[in-house]
Amino acid sequence: MTEENREIQEVEEAQENREIQESRDVREVLEVEDAQDAPEVEAVRDVSEAQDSAVQTPGEQHPDESKPPEGFEATVESVIEAVLFASDEPLSEARLADIVETSAKQVRELVESLNAKYTANNNAFRIEQIAGGYQMLTLSPYNYWLKKLLRARSDNKLSPAALETLAIVAYKQPIIRADIEAIRGVAVGEVIRSLSYKGMVKIVGRAEVLGRPMLYGTTKRFLEVFGLNTLKDLPKIEELKKPSS
């Protein structure tokens, strides 16, 4: 290993160690703040409950949510369907039978009946046996379209931290990570990796300074998401409104 490569490795290791320490410091601060806020949150909850009791008129009663609405009729089959539709995890026969108030045998029979109807209607889902229970799942041939949906959700969802970092990169590019952290005041390694994964940020070179740190810039995907033709279409700094105090 050459002396230059050794220096680069030492600089990168030092940066990673600093990110880990800063992450720990932030987590400790948040834990302390949560502990300090707990009594205040409890007090607010008590006041809210007291206000709710005060506005309730004498003799007023809340609807009985432990029973179906009056006049509504549901079959055991439709209840099983509703429960499985709403559940995000497999439910065992015993659990379903307990919720629906029927027998495990009838649960099996009605699941088969529902699947027969789904097949006849060419529905995109079935009730499958997963991990010892039943769960409503989309059929595998539809994965092509579902992946596009999940990818679109992932690409378009940016946290405030990601938006702030992306704005810095957009206006200051090409820029090294240390300069982004100097502006934001926090470590941005994880945010940069997330933006790179989403295709918003890419490595555009290396800076001519000690360690040759990587330079970051925005991508064509960034322009597409924000409806820009070129980077020249970004709002001028003078045009941006200052945040209200």
PyMOL commands that set and color helices and strands:
alter all, ss='L'
color gray80, all
select helices_A, chain A and resi 3-55+76-86+93-100+104-120+140-156+160-172+177-184+189-197+220-225+231-233+237-239
alter helices_A, ss='H'
color red, helices_A
select strands_A, chain A and resi 125-130+133-138+175-176+201-206+214-218
alter strands_A, ss='S'
color yellow, strands_A
deselect
rebuild
show_as cartoon
